[in-house]
Amino acid sequence: MKHLELFSGTHSFGKISSKLGYDVISLDRDLGAECPFGSGYVSKNHIKTDIMTWNYKQYPKGHFHIVTASPVCLWWSLLRHCRKGSFDKKLGRKLTAEDIENDIIELGIPMVEKVFEIIDYFEPKYYIIENPQTGRMKEYINDLIPFIDIDYCKYGLPYQKRTRFWTNIEIEGKLCNKDCDQIITIPNESQDYCKNRQNMKRIKTERKLHKGVIGFTKQKAIKRHRLQLGHVDGGNKKLNRYRVPYKLIEEFF
């Protein structure tokens, strides 16, 4: 089996497929051949280049049996909309709604179209395209393309991160209803809230959060309980949140 791993980043897919004996060719513009988590995995065939300029036709049609892709989620993120009106260093001015829409049109959509162009060329037996389920990429992908929504906490990672996978592989995606083994229960105390909030309604005695949320949150109330429960910082660093759970990939492959 030959596997093309586009936007390889943390090499989540390639690491597992190489263990299964697949021949992996990875491609990423920014990150190199080595897995950034100290696992020791290094892609034997890594192409560090921009997918938009890569000559994929150097390989014959049908060369790859599986294609995986994790397009850049920045342009599609709803969090970016929260930055409207804030100062953008690259622009040298405040970010506008028009800027966000232009980035989707000029940067986001072309990347996604390039992925489908490559898949159409190679016609792999299997394909997987993933992006955060809350993002806007789903608005620009044909509804006829099958997809699965999955919560990462159901596959061993300490945060939920609901993700959409457009794929022709049939698996039963697992979703969390605060019933995974990554949940921590912390007490809700009145001093955790401002006086106005305390007077609004009765505060529940406890709340359930994923371990990853407790690991990186800046909310003082949660940080205080985290220390009391013996949890430390570092469980949900930015780069960690880019990886796909290995248990999930094993189900796909």
Backbone hydrogen bonds, N-H to C=O, Kabsch-Sander energy under -0.5 kcal/mol:
donor,donor_aa,acceptor,acceptor_aa,energy
3,H,23,D,-3.3
4,L,66,I,-2.6
5,E,3,H,-0.6
5,E,25,I,-2.7
6,L,4,L,-0.8
6,L,68,T,-3.1
7,F,27,L,-0.8
8,S,5,E,-0.6
8,S,27,L,-2.4
11,H,8,S,-3.2
12,S,8,S,-0.5
15,K,11,H,-2.2
16,I,12,S,-1.1
17,S,13,F,-2.5
18,S,14,G,-2.4
19,K,15,K,-1.2
20,L,16,I,-1.3
21,G,18,S,-1.3
22,Y,17,S,-2.6
23,D,1,M,-2.7
24,V,22,Y,-0.7
25,I,3,H,-2.6
26,S,45,N,-2.3
27,L,5,E,-2.5
28,D,47,I,-2.0
35,C,41,Y,-3.0
38,G,35,C,-1.0
43,S,33,A,-3.0
47,I,26,S,-2.8
48,K,46,H,-0.6
49,T,28,D,-0.5
49,T,47,I,-1.1
53,T,50,D,-1.7
54,W,50,D,-1.0
56,Y,54,W,-1.4
58,Q,55,N,-1.3
59,Y,56,Y,-1.7
63,H,60,P,-1.7
65,H,2,K,-2.1
66,I,2,K,-1.8
67,V,126,Y,-1.7
68,T,4,L,-2.5
69,A,128,I,-2.2
70,S,6,L,-0.9
76,W,73,C,-0.9
77,S,73,C,-1.2
77,S,74,L,-0.7
80,R,77,S,-0.6
81,H,77,S,-0.5
81,H,78,L,-0.8
82,C,78,L,-0.8
82,C,79,L,-0.7
83,R,80,R,-1.3
84,K,81,H,-1.4
85,G,95,L,-3.2
86,S,83,R,-2.5
88,D,93,R,-3.2
89,K,87,F,-0.6
92,G,88,D,-2.4
93,R,88,D,-1.0
95,L,86,S,-2.8
100,I,96,T,-1.7
101,E,97,A,-2.2
102,N,98,E,-2.5
103,D,99,D,-2.2
104,I,100,I,-1.8
105,I,101,E,-2.2
106,E,102,N,-3.1
107,L,103,D,-2.6
108,G,103,D,-2.0
109,I,104,I,-3.4
111,M,107,L,-1.1
112,V,108,G,-1.7
113,E,109,I,-2.8
114,K,110,P,-2.0
115,V,111,M,-1.9
116,F,112,V,-2.0
117,E,113,E,-2.1
118,I,114,K,-2.3
119,I,115,V,-2.4
120,D,116,F,-2.6
121,Y,117,E,-1.6
122,F,118,I,-2.5
123,E,119,I,-2.5
125,K,65,H,-0.7
126,Y,65,H,-2.1
128,I,67,V,-2.3
129,I,166,W,-2.1
130,E,69,A,-2.4
131,N,164,R,-1.7
133,Q,162,R,-2.2
134,T,162,R,-0.6
135,G,132,P,-1.2
136,R,76,W,-2.1
139,E,136,R,-1.8
140,Y,137,M,-1.7
141,I,138,K,-0.7
145,I,142,N,-1.8
148,I,165,F,-2.1
150,I,163,T,-2.6
151,D,174,K,-2.6
152,Y,150,I,-0.5
152,Y,160,Q,-2.5
152,Y,161,K,-0.5
153,C,160,Q,-0.6
154,K,151,D,-1.4
155,Y,152,Y,-2.1
156,G,153,C,-1.0
157,L,152,Y,-1.5
163,T,150,I,-3.2
164,R,131,N,-2.7
165,F,148,I,-2.9
166,W,129,I,-2.9
166,W,164,R,-0.5
167,T,146,P,-1.3
167,T,165,F,-0.7
168,N,127,Y,-1.0
171,I,169,I,-0.8
173,G,171,I,-0.9
183,I,180,C,-1.0
184,I,209,L,-3.5
186,I,184,I,-0.5
186,I,207,R,-2.5
188,N,205,T,-2.6
189,E,187,P,-0.6
192,D,189,E,-2.3
193,Y,190,S,-1.8
198,Q,194,C,-2.1
199,N,195,K,-1.7
200,M,196,N,-0.8
200,M,197,R,-0.6
201,K,197,R,-1.0
207,R,186,I,-2.4
209,L,184,I,-2.7
209,L,207,R,-0.5
211,K,182,Q,-2.5
212,G,158,P,-4.8
213,V,210,H,-0.7
214,I,210,H,-1.9
215,G,211,K,-1.9
216,F,212,G,-1.0
216,F,213,V,-0.6
217,T,213,V,-2.0
223,K,219,Q,-2.5
224,R,220,K,-2.3
225,H,221,A,-1.7
226,R,222,I,-2.5
227,L,223,K,-2.2
228,Q,224,R,-1.8
229,L,225,H,-2.2
230,G,226,R,-0.6
230,G,227,L,-0.7
231,H,226,R,-2.6
234,G,215,G,-0.9
237,K,234,G,-0.6
241,R,237,K,-1.5
242,Y,239,L,-1.5
243,R,240,N,-1.2
247,K,155,Y,-0.5
249,I,245,P,-2.0
250,E,246,Y,-2.3
251,E,247,K,-1.2
252,F,248,L,-1.9
253,F,249,I,-2.7
